[in-house]
Amino acid sequence: MVARLEDATPDDAAVVAHIYREIFPEDAHATSAEDAVAYVHEELARPWTRMRLAWDDARSAPVGFAFTWRVADELHVLNVAVVASARRRRIGLTLAQDIVEHARGTGIVRIHLEVRQGNAPAIALYRGLGFVETNVRRRYYGDGEDALEMTLDVG
């Protein structure tokens, strides 16, 4: 169970980078701890970036994050990530619901995301929130897996 969600700050870069590297080890931004921290700092400095951290009752460190970009009146979800040891506790759902609530409260009309076509739990989560599949991006990920594009109209 999530105790709270908070906006990430530059002081959180190291812990976010650690989570990022655990969940996305194949990503170019995760090749080293220093690269991952620099990437998080760079993103947090951008005015269109929003990163939320999820904390649970049993830990003193974040167990997940949601990372979005606002582009005009649309929101693009870059990552919703939860550490393996904290999954199946509705933390991903809480982060995704927070994204939708934020969008509805800030004039966003549409949310876009890509999800691995083989990630059935994430696809089910997004469908449950009203996202619909709009396209398949062939060989989108570095390992060749396709991405399913999903969209939610909120405005």
C-alpha positions in Angstrom: 0.0 0.0 0.0 1.3 3.4 -0.9 1.8 5.8 2.0 2.3 8.9 -0.2 3.3 10.3 -3.6 5.6 13.2 -3.8 7.2 15.3 -6.6 10.8 14.3 -7.2 13.5 16.9 -6.6 17.1 17.0 -7.6 17.9 15.6 -4.1 16.1 12.4 -5.2 18.1 11.8 -8.3 20.3 9.1 -6.9 17.4 7.0 -5.6 15.4 7.5 -8.8 18.5 6.5 -10.8 18.9 3.4 -8.7 15.3 2.3 -9.4 15.6 3.2 -13.1 18.7 1.0 -13.4 17.0 -1.9 -11.6 13.9 -1.8 -13.9 15.4 -0.6 -17.2 19.0 -2.0 -17.2 19.1 -2.2 -21.0 18.3 1.5 -21.4 21.1 3.7 -22.6 20.6 6.1 -19.7 21.3 3.2 -17.3 24.8 2.1 -18.4 26.3 3.5 -15.2 25.1 4.9 -12.0 26.7 8.3 -12.9 24.9 8.3 -16.3 21.6 7.5 -14.7 21.9 10.2 -12.1 22.9 12.7 -14.7 19.9 11.7 -16.8 17.5 12.2 -13.9 19.0 15.6 -13.1 18.7 16.6 -16.7 15.0 15.6 -16.9 14.1 17.2 -13.6 15.5 20.5 -14.9 13.2 20.6 -17.8 10.0 22.6 -17.3 7.8 20.1 -19.1 8.9 17.1 -16.9 7.0 15.8 -14.0 8.3 13.0 -11.9 6.4 11.6 -8.9 7.8 9.2 -6.3 5.9 6.5 -4.6 6.8 5.6 -1.0 5.3 2.7 0.9 4.8 2.2 4.6 7.4 -0.4 5.0 10.4 1.4 3.5 12.3 4.6 4.0 13.1 5.0 0.3 10.9 5.3 -2.8 9.7 2.1 -4.3 8.6 3.5 -7.7 8.1 6.6 -9.8 6.1 8.0 -12.7 7.8 10.2 -15.2 5.8 12.3 -17.7 6.3 15.1 -20.2 3.7 17.8 -20.9 3.7 18.8 -24.6 1.1 21.6 -25.2 -2.2 20.1 -24.1 -1.0 16.5 -24.1 0.8 14.4 -21.6 3.3 11.7 -22.6 4.0 9.0 -20.0 7.7 8.0 -20.3 7.8 5.6 -17.4 5.7 4.1 -14.6 8.1 1.9 -12.6 7.9 -0.1 -9.4 10.7 -2.1 -7.9 10.2 -5.9 -8.2 10.0 -6.3 -4.4 7.1 -3.9 -4.1 4.9 -5.1 -7.0 1.4 -6.4 -6.7 0.6 -3.8 -4.0 -1.3 -1.4 -6.3 1.6 1.1 -6.4 1.7 1.1 -10.2 -2.1 1.7 -10.2 -1.7 4.5 -7.7 1.0 6.2 -9.8 -1.1 5.8 -13.0 -4.2 7.2 -11.3 -2.1 10.2 -10.2 -1.1 10.8 -13.8 -4.8 10.8 -14.9 -5.9 13.0 -12.0 -3.0 15.5 -12.7 -4.0 15.6 -16.4 -7.6 16.3 -15.6 -6.7 19.1 -13.2 -4.3 20.9 -15.6 -6.0 21.2 -18.9 -4.5 18.1 -20.5 -6.8 16.7 -23.2 -5.0 13.5 -24.0 -2.4 11.1 -22.4 -0.1 8.9 -24.6 2.1 6.1 -23.6 4.0 3.1 -25.0 4.1 -0.2 -23.2 5.8 -3.5 -24.1 3.4 -5.7 -25.9 4.4 -8.6 -23.6 3.6 -6.6 -20.4 0.1 -8.0 -19.8 -0.2 -6.6 -16.3 0.6 -3.0 -17.4 -1.7 -3.3 -20.4 -4.5 -4.5 -18.2 -3.9 -1.6 -15.7 -4.0 1.0 -18.5 -7.1 -0.6 -20.0 -8.8 -0.5 -16.6 -8.1 3.3 -16.5 -9.8 3.7 -19.9 -6.7 3.8 -22.2 -7.3 2.3 -25.7 -4.7 0.8 -28.1 -4.0 3.0 -31.0 -1.0 1.5 -32.7 1.8 -1.0 -32.6 5.4 0.2 -32.9 7.4 -2.6 -34.4 10.7 -3.4 -32.8 10.4 -0.3 -30.6 12.6 -1.5 -27.7 16.3 -2.2 -27.9 15.7 -6.0 -27.6 13.3 -5.9 -30.6 10.1 -6.2 -28.7 7.1 -4.3 -30.1 5.4 -1.4 -28.2 1.7 -1.0 -27.9 0.7 2.7 -28.1 -2.2 3.6 -25.9 -4.1 6.8 -25.5 -6.6 8.2 -23.0 -8.8 11.2 -23.9 -9.3 13.2 -20.7 -10.4 16.6 -21.9 
